[in-house]
Each structure stands twice: as structure tokens, then as C-alpha cells.
């Protein structure tokens, strides 16, 4: 028994013990080299940020991340090549040479992988991490070499720096443009972005600001501006109570508008959430070579026709110029005159919008908010019918009021004009209603604050506040107008008010496709259809002042 204990003790003595965590305030030549297996971490002064080697996909990255959060490793920067994080082996090494150069290699004799030239004095210069999350060595800074994230106080337009999504597909360039595949711009901000502030706003070059949903000048939260792998630029804010990040603003509300979601000839569809699907238009079928592509069932011959796809847009043709034609017939003729024209897009708004889709059909998506009809060119023998309808019957499907107009004489072509007049009047009513409602909200909130019951700054958006009052606190009476509040009886009026609030919340959904039609709204208010609980409304807008 004593011999067994002796052998066991000897094995423990000879076996390597796991290295303990070593926290660094700086990294100098005296501490070189830094290896992935050494379990070292470089901390910012208040330990808000940490830097070091992180294990990822069987390898390592040298990264910066938010420290001491309830969730593990929110990475905000990584050593990169052209914006994409470098995947390192366990033989990687970070060290400072005798000449003061900071080098990152994958082996003892490997080439330097550190992004940019990082030089200094080997006796005095050290690598340190600021409380802002900026990794600094001499004149080199991680803020000047970002990957997919900008941090608060980081200057965005410095030396033309850009963000690159981790998958390498998307870039945020020139402080204003989201780009797919290196050159194809699919979104541009009204003015170049300059800086994400600590309060959640983003400064712009024209003096305006983007205001995030949790904008707060006093309660400073952890935030980041990140270009995600789905191609959307988002502001994230960390909620310490929930222990998680949430989206406080995003550049694109409809994911289908991001280029590359679907393949050639396909149409991106969204269910109103973060889920998308790729559908084939009539006359096309799924490609056997690529599941995201669609291919024609019948090749185009000299005899062709057009199928109308309401609310469908294609934005990847060779030339997306607006021809500004007089009518749809002129637009159609322009397409027929070109053999490589695959179809054309037209708007019935009286402005003559006409865009030909030449050579290819790329980045198609369906969105009622665009008011565009796509006329898809197919062979005359094609039997498929359009399954994208709704624009021609817009008055029947979205307006419960029955409107009748006298038919014009047969020799006249004023049907389109009559429809345009109705739509214009209808739109004018909607716009005036929205402006009136917004003016009411500002006045209401102002009165609400002056009467001594201040709204929390993160709940300044009235619909969010009303949503919480009704669905979380169950205090319907708090949202009622003071002039009618004394008449409210919870037993008699709750069902009616509940229907009204739920209907209003559905109409205020940030995604257009999630909102009900006017016909359904009428049924919801009448109580003839079941109303499910809506999602809490959000708002993203540009500050004018």
C-alpha cells in the first residue's frame, strides 16, 4: 500500500499542473513570448475589457472582449487579415522583438500576422488595454484596425476604416455604406456616421444623430455597433437585469433587402421576424445545382409575355437607372426592345418610375412598402400564373369603405389616373393622420411629464410604455385620457379597451408586413376575429435637432 502511494505521489509530481490565470495590466518585452497555453489575460484599468488568446473552432484568436458579463465572451475585436479574424494554432506566439516590433506568428519562424505596423522601443513600449476597449502599442491602436465592431467613443471615419462581418461577406465602408461582395451597395445612411456615443446615440457628419431605442444620457450602459453576419448593422445594448444583449437600433428593418440572402432569380420572403425564405417566381423552379437559386422552366424565345408580380423588387440588374417614362406601356416597350431584358419594375404613382432588369435577376425580395410591381418576362408558352398579387385590389383588401367610380369611355385611358387619384387621397389621409397622431403623442408626453409623473428615459416611446402598462402591469386605466378616465369601468369596458390597444400595437409593428390590413383592423375592433398578443413596438428614427 505504501509503494502504491509513493508511485501515485511521483506521478502527481511529474504531471504538468494546469496553469493558473494570470492577469496583466500591460505586456512588455520582459514578458515575451505570450503563448495561447499560458492562460494570460490583459485587463483594462476597471476590468471592463479583457484581451488575450481565445479558443475558437479548434484553434485560437487573439481578441478583445467585454469582461465580467453574465454571458461568455462578447468579442469586439480580433487580430485580423482584411477584417476577418485570424484562426491561430496552439503554436502561435505574441512577442516584442529586440527592435521593438510587436509580432504575432503561427510558429517560431512564421511571418508576422499582426494587423498593421506596430513598432516602439523594446525597453519602454508595452501593449496595454484602455478602459474604452482600445488596445494600444506605441502609435498602433485597435480602434484604427477594427473587425466587425465599433465601440463607444471610437471615431468611425478615421483613415477610412471599415467594418467586416465575421463571415467576410459584408462590409461597412466610408462610414455610410453597407456593401456585399466587395462592391455592391445595398444600404447607405443619410449622412456618414462619426461616433457611437455612450448614451446610445450615433453622431452623424451633418450634425444630426441616430437615436437608439434605449437612449439615456444618465444611465450609461455597455454598448456596441456591430456588423452581423446577416449583413445588418446594429446597435446592441447590454441589460444588466436580464443579463443579455438586445438590439437598440438597426440600419435595415427588412432582412430581405440585404443582398445575397437568396440566389439568382429567387425572391426573398420574410415572415416579419428574423426568418427568411427563398421562393421561385412563376415560370421558375429550384435549381438542382444550388438550393438558393432558381432556373427557368422554359427558355425565352422570340415570343414572350409578362407576368405581374406585385410588391416584388429586383435590385441586382446590370443597370438600375430609372427611365422616367410616361406610362407602363412605354416601360414594357423599352424592355421588349432589349433581348437581355428579363423584366421591368414599375410604380403606379404617376412619377414614371421604370427600371429594366438586364441580363440577370438578382437580389429579389417582396415588400409591400416599396409599392413596386415587377413585370417578369417569360416565354409565351409558359403556363404558370402570378402568385404575387394584391396591388390591383389594394382598395378592396386594405380599405373597408366601398368606393365606386364611373367607368371612363372606351376610347379613354383614365382608369390608371382614377386609381392614382384615389390612392393619393387615401395616402394624404393616412399621412395627415400620422402627423396628427405624432403631434398628439409629443403633446401628451409633455403634459404627462409636467404633471410630475416622469416617464423613465428608456421608455420615452409612448407605444412601448402603453404596451407595458396593458400587458405587463395590467393597468389599463393608466393609459386613458384624463377627460374620460372617470367614465372607465374595468368590468364593462376592459374587453373593448383591450381590443383597441392590441389592435393599435399590431398597427405600430416596426415591420410593415407584420401589420394588419384595414379590413382586418375593422374586424379586430368589432371583435369578430381573435387578436393574439402583439410584440412590443420599437422605434428607430433620425433626430432632427
C-alpha positions as CSV (number, residue, x, y, z in Angstrom):
1,X,0.0,0.0,0.0
2,X,2.9,2.4,0.9
3,X,4.5,1.6,-2.5
4,X,1.3,2.5,-4.3
5,X,1.1,5.8,-2.5
6,X,4.7,6.5,-3.4
7,X,4.1,5.8,-7.1
8,X,0.9,7.9,-7.1
9,X,2.8,10.9,-5.5
10,X,5.6,10.6,-8.0
11,X,3.0,10.7,-10.9
12,X,1.5,13.8,-9.5
13,X,4.9,15.4,-9.2
14,X,5.8,14.6,-12.8
15,X,2.5,15.5,-14.3
16,X,2.2,19.2,-15.5
17,X,-0.2,21.2,-13.5
18,X,-2.8,23.3,-15.2
19,X,-1.6,26.9,-15.5
20,X,-3.4,29.4,-13.2
21,X,-5.0,32.5,-14.5
22,X,-2.5,35.5,-14.8
23,X,-4.0,38.9,-15.2
24,X,-1.8,41.6,-16.8
25,X,-2.0,45.3,-16.7
26,X,0.4,45.6,-19.7
27,X,2.5,43.3,-21.9
28,X,6.2,44.2,-22.4
29,X,9.3,42.6,-23.9
30,X,10.2,41.3,-20.4
31,X,7.0,39.1,-20.5
32,X,7.6,37.8,-24.1
33,X,6.6,35.5,-25.6
34,X,2.8,35.2,-24.9
35,X,1.6,31.7,-25.8
36,X,-2.1,30.5,-26.1
37,X,-1.4,27.8,-23.4
38,X,-0.2,30.3,-20.8
39,X,-3.7,31.4,-19.7
40,X,-2.8,35.1,-19.6
41,X,-5.4,37.9,-19.8
42,X,-4.7,41.6,-20.3
43,X,-7.2,43.7,-18.5
44,X,-8.4,47.3,-18.8
45,X,-8.0,49.5,-15.7
46,X,-11.5,48.8,-14.4
47,X,-11.6,45.3,-15.9
48,X,-14.5,46.3,-18.3
49,X,-12.5,44.8,-21.2
50,X,-10.1,41.9,-21.5
51,X,-7.7,40.8,-24.2
52,X,-5.8,37.6,-24.9
53,X,-5.9,34.2,-26.8
54,X,-9.4,32.7,-27.1
55,X,-10.2,29.1,-28.2
56,X,-12.3,29.0,-31.3
57,X,-13.2,26.2,-33.7
58,X,-10.2,24.1,-32.7
59,X,-7.8,27.0,-32.8
60,X,-7.2,30.3,-31.2
61,X,-7.8,34.0,-31.9
62,X,-6.1,37.0,-30.2
63,X,-9.1,39.1,-29.3
64,X,-10.7,41.8,-27.1
65,X,-13.9,41.1,-25.3
66,X,-16.3,42.6,-22.8
67,X,-15.2,41.2,-19.4
68,X,-17.2,40.2,-16.3
69,X,-20.5,39.7,-18.0
70,X,-23.0,37.0,-17.2
71,X,-22.7,35.8,-20.7
72,X,-19.4,34.4,-22.0
73,X,-17.0,36.3,-24.3
74,X,-18.7,39.1,-26.3
75,X,-15.8,39.7,-28.7
76,X,-15.4,43.2,-30.1
77,X,-12.0,42.9,-31.9
78,X,-9.7,40.2,-33.2
79,X,-6.3,40.2,-34.9
80,X,-7.3,40.1,-38.5
81,X,-6.4,40.0,-42.1
82,X,-8.6,42.3,-44.3
83,X,-11.1,42.4,-41.4
84,X,-11.6,38.7,-41.0
85,X,-10.3,37.2,-37.7
86,X,-7.2,35.1,-37.9
87,X,-7.5,31.5,-36.7
88,X,-4.2,30.5,-35.0
89,X,-2.7,27.2,-33.9
90,X,-1.6,26.3,-30.4
91,X,2.0,27.1,-31.6
92,X,1.1,30.8,-32.1
93,X,3.1,33.4,-30.2
94,X,2.8,37.1,-29.5
95,X,6.1,38.8,-28.7
96,X,8.1,42.0,-28.9
97,X,11.4,41.9,-30.8
98,X,14.7,43.5,-29.8
99,X,13.9,46.3,-32.2
100,X,10.6,47.0,-30.6
101,X,8.2,45.4,-33.2
102,X,5.1,43.7,-31.9
103,X,4.7,40.4,-33.8
104,X,2.1,37.7,-33.9
105,X,3.1,34.4,-35.6
106,X,1.6,31.0,-36.0
107,X,5.0,29.3,-35.4
108,X,8.5,30.3,-34.2
109,X,9.7,31.1,-37.7
110,X,6.4,32.2,-39.2
111,X,5.5,35.6,-40.8
112,X,4.1,38.4,-38.8
113,X,0.3,38.3,-38.8
114,X,-0.3,41.3,-36.6
115,X,-2.6,43.8,-38.5
116,X,-0.6,46.9,-39.4
117,X,2.8,48.1,-38.3
118,X,3.2,48.1,-34.5
119,X,6.6,49.4,-33.5
120,X,8.1,51.1,-30.5
121,X,11.0,51.0,-28.1
122,X,11.6,47.5,-26.8
123,X,12.7,48.8,-23.4
124,X,9.8,51.2,-22.8
125,X,6.9,50.4,-25.1
126,X,4.2,48.0,-23.8
127,X,0.9,46.7,-25.1
128,X,-2.0,48.0,-22.9
129,X,-5.8,48.0,-23.0
130,X,-7.6,51.2,-22.3
131,X,-10.9,51.4,-20.4
132,X,-12.6,52.3,-23.7
133,X,-11.6,48.9,-25.2
134,X,-8.8,50.3,-27.3
135,X,-5.7,48.1,-27.5
136,X,-2.6,50.3,-27.8
137,X,1.1,49.7,-28.6
138,X,3.1,52.9,-29.4
139,X,1.1,54.6,-32.2
140,X,-0.7,51.5,-33.2
141,X,-4.4,51.2,-32.0
142,X,-7.0,48.5,-32.4
143,X,-9.5,51.4,-32.9
144,X,-7.8,52.1,-36.2
145,X,-7.9,48.5,-37.2
146,X,-11.5,47.3,-36.4
147,X,-13.0,44.0,-37.3
148,X,-16.8,43.9,-37.0
149,X,-17.5,46.3,-34.2
150,X,-17.2,50.0,-33.2
151,X,-17.2,50.8,-29.5
152,X,-18.5,54.0,-27.8
153,X,-16.2,57.0,-28.2
154,X,-14.4,55.2,-31.2
155,X,-14.0,57.5,-34.2
156,X,-15.7,55.8,-37.1
157,X,-14.4,57.7,-40.1
158,X,-10.7,57.7,-39.1
159,X,-8.5,56.9,-42.1
160,X,-11.3,55.3,-44.0
161,X,-11.6,52.4,-41.5
162,X,-14.4,49.9,-42.2
163,X,-16.1,47.0,-40.6
164,X,-16.1,43.5,-42.0
165,X,-18.6,40.8,-40.9
166,X,-17.0,37.7,-39.4
167,X,-18.1,35.6,-42.4
168,X,-16.3,38.1,-44.7
169,X,-19.4,38.7,-46.9
170,X,-20.4,42.2,-45.8
171,X,-18.6,45.5,-45.2
172,X,-19.5,48.8,-43.7
173,X,-17.5,51.3,-45.8
174,X,-16.9,55.0,-46.0
175,X,-18.8,55.4,-42.7
176,X,-22.0,55.2,-44.6
177,X,-22.5,52.2,-47.0
178,X,-23.3,48.5,-46.4
179,X,-21.6,46.6,-49.2
180,X,-22.0,43.0,-50.3
181,X,-19.4,41.0,-52.3
182,X,-16.9,43.9,-52.2
183,X,-18.7,46.4,-54.4
184,X,-22.5,46.0,-54.3
185,X,-24.0,48.7,-52.1
186,X,-27.4,47.7,-50.6
187,X,-27.8,50.4,-48.0
188,X,-26.5,54.0,-47.4
189,X,-27.0,56.1,-44.3
190,X,-28.5,59.6,-44.9
191,X,-25.2,61.0,-43.6
192,X,-21.8,59.4,-42.7
193,X,-21.6,58.0,-39.1
194,X,-18.9,59.5,-36.9
195,X,-19.2,58.0,-33.4
196,X,-21.3,55.8,-31.2
197,X,-21.8,57.8,-28.0
198,X,-22.1,56.4,-24.5
199,X,-25.7,57.4,-24.3
200,X,-26.7,55.2,-27.2
201,X,-26.9,57.9,-29.9
202,X,-24.7,58.0,-33.0
203,X,-23.2,61.3,-34.3
204,X,-23.5,62.0,-38.0
205,X,-21.5,64.2,-40.3
206,X,-24.5,66.5,-41.0
207,X,-24.9,67.3,-37.3
208,X,-27.9,65.0,-36.8
209,X,-27.9,61.9,-34.6
210,X,-29.3,58.4,-34.7
211,X,-31.2,57.7,-31.5
212,X,-31.3,54.2,-30.3
213,X,-34.4,52.7,-28.5
214,X,-32.8,52.8,-25.1
215,X,-31.2,56.3,-25.5
216,X,-30.3,57.5,-22.0
217,X,-27.9,60.3,-21.1
218,X,-27.6,59.4,-17.4
219,X,-27.8,55.6,-17.2
220,X,-24.7,54.6,-19.3
221,X,-24.8,51.0,-20.4
222,X,-22.4,48.8,-22.3
223,X,-23.0,49.2,-26.0
224,X,-21.5,48.3,-29.3
225,X,-22.2,49.0,-33.0
226,X,-21.7,45.6,-34.9
227,X,-22.0,44.4,-38.4
228,X,-23.5,41.0,-38.1
229,X,-23.1,38.0,-40.4
230,X,-26.6,38.6,-41.9
231,X,-25.4,41.9,-43.3
232,X,-27.3,44.2,-40.9
233,X,-25.6,47.0,-38.9
234,X,-26.9,47.1,-35.3
235,X,-26.5,48.9,-32.0
236,X,-26.5,46.4,-29.1
237,X,-27.1,47.4,-25.5
238,X,-26.5,45.2,-22.5
239,X,-29.3,44.9,-20.0
240,X,-27.7,44.0,-16.6
241,X,-31.0,42.9,-15.2
242,X,-31.7,40.4,-17.9
243,X,-28.0,39.6,-18.4
244,X,-28.2,39.8,-22.2
245,X,-27.6,42.0,-25.2
246,X,-30.6,43.4,-27.0
247,X,-30.9,45.3,-30.3
248,X,-31.5,49.0,-29.7
249,X,-31.2,50.1,-33.4
250,X,-30.6,48.5,-36.7
251,X,-30.0,50.0,-40.1
252,X,-32.2,47.7,-42.1
253,X,-35.6,46.6,-40.8
254,X,-36.4,44.1,-43.6
255,X,-33.7,41.4,-43.8
256,X,-34.7,40.6,-47.4
257,X,-33.3,43.9,-48.5
258,X,-29.8,42.7,-47.7
259,X,-28.0,41.5,-50.9
260,X,-27.1,37.8,-51.1
261,X,-29.9,36.4,-48.8
262,X,-31.2,34.5,-51.8
263,X,-29.6,33.3,-55.1
264,X,-30.2,34.1,-58.7
265,X,-33.8,34.5,-59.9
266,X,-35.1,33.9,-56.4
267,X,-37.4,36.1,-54.3
268,X,-36.7,36.6,-50.6
269,X,-39.8,36.4,-48.4
270,X,-40.0,37.3,-44.7
271,X,-42.5,36.3,-42.0
272,X,-42.0,39.6,-40.2
273,X,-39.4,38.1,-37.8
274,X,-35.8,37.3,-38.4
275,X,-36.7,34.3,-40.6
276,X,-36.5,34.5,-44.4
277,X,-37.2,32.0,-47.2
278,X,-36.3,32.0,-50.8
279,X,-39.1,31.4,-53.3
280,X,-39.1,30.9,-57.0
281,X,-41.2,33.2,-59.2
282,X,-43.7,31.8,-61.7
283,X,-42.0,30.2,-64.6
284,X,-39.0,29.2,-62.5
285,X,-38.1,26.2,-60.4
286,X,-35.5,25.4,-57.8
287,X,-32.0,24.9,-59.2
288,X,-30.5,21.4,-58.9
289,X,-27.0,23.0,-58.6
290,X,-27.8,25.5,-55.8
291,X,-30.7,25.3,-53.4
292,X,-30.8,29.1,-53.2
293,X,-31.1,29.7,-56.9
294,X,-34.0,29.3,-59.3
295,X,-33.9,28.5,-63.0
296,X,-36.3,29.0,-65.9
297,X,-38.6,26.2,-66.8
298,X,-38.8,27.3,-70.4
299,X,-36.1,29.3,-72.1
300,X,-37.1,32.7,-73.6
301,X,-37.9,32.6,-77.3
302,X,-38.7,35.5,-79.6
303,X,-42.3,35.4,-78.4
304,X,-42.6,36.4,-74.8
305,X,-45.1,37.8,-72.4
306,X,-45.0,39.5,-68.9
307,X,-46.3,38.2,-65.6
308,X,-47.1,40.9,-63.0
309,X,-45.6,40.3,-59.5
310,X,-47.0,42.8,-57.1
311,X,-44.6,44.2,-54.4
312,X,-41.6,42.3,-55.9
313,X,-38.3,44.1,-56.4
314,X,-35.0,43.0,-58.0
315,X,-32.0,45.3,-57.3
316,X,-29.2,43.4,-58.9
317,X,-29.6,44.1,-62.6
318,X,-26.7,45.5,-64.7
319,X,-28.3,48.9,-64.8
320,X,-30.7,50.1,-62.2
321,X,-31.4,53.5,-63.7
322,X,-34.9,55.0,-63.6
323,X,-36.0,55.7,-67.2
324,X,-38.8,58.1,-66.1
325,X,-41.3,57.0,-68.7
326,X,-44.9,58.3,-69.3
327,X,-46.7,55.0,-68.7
328,X,-46.4,51.3,-68.2
329,X,-46.7,50.6,-71.9
330,X,-43.6,52.7,-72.7
331,X,-41.7,50.8,-70.0
332,X,-42.8,47.5,-71.4
333,X,-41.7,48.5,-74.9
334,X,-38.3,49.5,-73.6
335,X,-37.9,46.0,-72.2
336,X,-39.1,44.3,-75.3
337,X,-36.5,46.2,-77.4
338,X,-33.7,44.6,-75.5
339,X,-33.0,40.8,-75.8
340,X,-31.3,40.7,-72.5
341,X,-34.2,42.3,-70.6
342,X,-35.5,39.8,-68.0
343,X,-38.4,42.1,-66.9
344,X,-39.1,45.6,-65.6
345,X,-40.2,47.3,-62.4
346,X,-42.9,50.0,-62.5
347,X,-44.7,52.1,-59.9
348,X,-48.3,53.3,-60.3
349,X,-47.6,56.6,-58.5
350,X,-47.7,58.9,-61.5
351,X,-44.0,59.6,-61.4
352,X,-43.0,57.3,-64.3
353,X,-40.7,55.0,-62.3
354,X,-39.4,52.4,-64.7
355,X,-36.3,50.2,-64.1
356,X,-35.3,47.4,-66.6
357,X,-33.7,44.2,-65.3
358,X,-31.0,43.5,-67.8
359,X,-29.1,40.2,-68.2
360,X,-29.9,38.8,-64.7
361,X,-32.4,38.7,-61.9
362,X,-30.6,39.2,-58.6
363,X,-31.5,40.2,-55.0
364,X,-35.2,39.8,-55.4
365,X,-37.4,40.5,-52.4
366,X,-41.1,41.0,-51.6
367,X,-42.1,44.1,-49.7
368,X,-45.4,46.0,-49.7
369,X,-43.6,49.1,-48.5
370,X,-42.0,49.6,-51.9
371,X,-45.2,50.0,-54.0
372,X,-43.4,48.4,-56.9
373,X,-44.7,45.9,-59.4
374,X,-42.3,43.6,-61.2
375,X,-43.2,42.5,-64.7
376,X,-41.4,39.3,-65.2
377,X,-40.6,38.3,-68.8
378,X,-41.5,34.7,-69.6
379,X,-41.9,32.6,-72.7
380,X,-45.3,32.9,-74.4
381,X,-45.9,29.1,-73.8
382,X,-45.4,29.5,-70.0
383,X,-48.5,28.2,-68.2
384,X,-47.6,29.5,-64.7
385,X,-49.7,32.3,-63.2
386,X,-48.5,35.0,-60.9
387,X,-48.8,34.1,-57.2
388,X,-47.7,37.6,-56.1
389,X,-50.9,39.6,-56.2
390,X,-52.6,42.3,-54.2
391,X,-51.7,45.6,-55.6
392,X,-54.5,45.8,-58.2
393,X,-57.1,45.0,-55.4
394,X,-55.5,47.2,-52.8
395,X,-58.7,49.2,-52.2
396,X,-60.7,46.1,-51.6
397,X,-58.2,44.4,-49.3
398,X,-57.0,47.3,-47.3
399,X,-59.9,49.7,-47.1
400,X,-63.3,48.7,-45.8
401,X,-65.1,51.6,-47.4
402,X,-66.7,50.8,-50.7
403,X,-65.7,53.4,-53.3
404,X,-67.2,53.4,-56.8
405,X,-66.1,55.5,-59.8
406,X,-67.8,55.9,-63.2
407,X,-66.0,53.8,-65.8
408,X,-64.3,56.1,-68.4
409,X,-65.3,55.9,-72.1
410,X,-63.8,53.0,-74.0
411,X,-61.6,55.3,-76.0
412,X,-60.2,56.9,-72.9
413,X,-57.3,55.6,-70.8
414,X,-58.1,57.2,-67.5
415,X,-58.5,54.1,-65.3
416,X,-55.0,54.4,-64.1
417,X,-55.5,58.1,-63.4
418,X,-58.6,57.4,-61.3
419,X,-56.8,54.8,-59.3
420,X,-53.9,57.2,-58.8
421,X,-56.3,59.9,-57.6
422,X,-57.9,57.6,-55.1
423,X,-54.6,56.3,-53.8
424,X,-53.2,59.8,-53.5
425,X,-56.3,61.0,-51.5
426,X,-56.1,57.8,-49.3
427,X,-52.3,58.4,-48.7
428,X,-52.9,62.0,-47.9
429,X,-55.5,61.0,-45.3
430,X,-53.0,58.5,-43.8
431,X,-50.1,61.0,-43.7
432,X,-52.2,63.7,-42.1
433,X,-53.4,61.1,-39.6
434,X,-49.9,60.1,-38.7
435,X,-48.7,63.6,-38.4
436,X,-51.7,64.4,-36.1
437,X,-51.1,61.3,-34.0
438,X,-47.4,62.2,-33.6
439,X,-48.2,65.8,-32.6
440,X,-50.7,64.3,-30.1
441,X,-48.1,62.0,-28.7
442,X,-45.5,64.8,-28.2
443,X,-48.1,66.9,-26.5
444,X,-49.4,64.0,-24.4
445,X,-45.9,63.1,-23.2
446,X,-45.1,66.7,-22.4
447,X,-48.3,67.1,-20.4
448,X,-47.6,63.8,-18.7
449,X,-44.1,64.9,-17.6
450,X,-45.2,68.4,-16.4
451,X,-47.8,66.8,-14.1
452,X,-45.0,65.3,-12.0
453,X,-45.0,61.7,-13.2
454,X,-41.9,61.4,-15.3
455,X,-41.5,58.6,-17.7
456,X,-38.3,56.6,-17.4
457,X,-36.0,57.8,-20.2
458,X,-35.6,54.3,-21.7
459,X,-39.4,54.1,-22.1
460,X,-39.9,57.5,-23.7
461,X,-41.5,55.9,-26.7
462,X,-45.3,56.1,-25.9
463,X,-46.4,52.8,-27.5
464,X,-43.7,50.8,-25.5
465,X,-44.9,52.5,-22.3
466,X,-48.5,51.7,-23.2
467,X,-47.7,48.1,-24.0
468,X,-46.1,47.6,-20.6
469,X,-49.0,49.2,-18.8
470,X,-51.5,46.9,-20.5
471,X,-49.7,43.6,-20.9
472,X,-47.2,43.6,-18.0
473,X,-48.6,45.8,-15.3
474,X,-52.3,45.2,-16.2
475,X,-53.1,48.9,-15.5
476,X,-55.3,49.8,-18.5
477,X,-56.6,52.9,-16.7
478,X,-53.1,54.5,-16.7
479,X,-53.2,55.0,-20.5
480,X,-56.6,56.5,-20.7
481,X,-57.2,60.2,-21.4
482,X,-57.9,62.1,-18.2
483,X,-61.1,63.5,-19.6
484,X,-62.7,60.1,-19.9
485,X,-60.8,58.3,-17.2
486,X,-63.6,58.8,-14.7
487,X,-66.0,57.0,-17.0
488,X,-63.9,53.9,-17.3
489,X,-65.3,50.8,-15.7
490,X,-63.0,47.8,-15.7
491,X,-65.8,45.3,-15.6
492,X,-67.8,46.9,-18.5
493,X,-65.1,48.4,-20.7
494,X,-62.0,46.2,-20.3
495,X,-62.7,44.0,-23.3
496,X,-63.3,47.0,-25.6
497,X,-60.2,48.8,-24.5
498,X,-58.1,45.6,-24.6
499,X,-59.2,45.1,-28.3
500,X,-58.3,48.7,-29.1
501,X,-54.9,48.6,-27.5
502,X,-54.0,45.2,-29.1
503,X,-55.1,46.5,-32.5
504,X,-53.1,49.7,-32.1
505,X,-50.0,47.7,-31.1
506,X,-50.4,45.5,-34.2
507,X,-50.7,48.6,-36.4
508,X,-47.5,50.0,-34.8
509,X,-45.3,47.0,-35.6
510,X,-42.0,48.1,-37.0
511,X,-42.1,45.7,-39.9
512,X,-44.7,46.6,-42.5
513,X,-45.5,43.0,-43.3
514,X,-46.5,42.3,-39.7
515,X,-49.2,45.0,-39.7
516,X,-52.9,44.0,-40.4
517,X,-54.8,45.3,-43.4
518,X,-57.6,47.9,-42.8
519,X,-60.2,45.3,-43.4
520,X,-58.8,43.1,-40.7
521,X,-58.4,46.1,-38.4
522,X,-62.1,46.7,-38.6
523,X,-62.8,43.0,-37.7
524,X,-60.4,43.2,-34.8
525,X,-62.1,46.3,-33.4
526,X,-65.6,44.7,-33.9
527,X,-64.4,41.6,-32.0
528,X,-65.2,39.2,-34.9
529,X,-61.7,37.8,-35.0
530,X,-59.3,36.7,-32.3
531,X,-56.5,39.1,-31.6
532,X,-53.2,37.4,-30.5
533,X,-50.8,39.3,-28.2
534,X,-48.6,41.5,-30.3
535,X,-44.8,42.1,-29.9
536,X,-43.8,45.2,-28.1
537,X,-43.4,48.1,-30.7
538,X,-39.9,49.6,-31.2
539,X,-38.9,52.9,-32.8
540,X,-35.8,53.9,-34.7
541,X,-35.6,57.5,-36.1
542,X,-33.2,60.2,-37.0
543,X,-33.0,63.2,-34.6
544,X,-33.6,66.5,-36.4
545,X,-32.0,68.7,-33.8
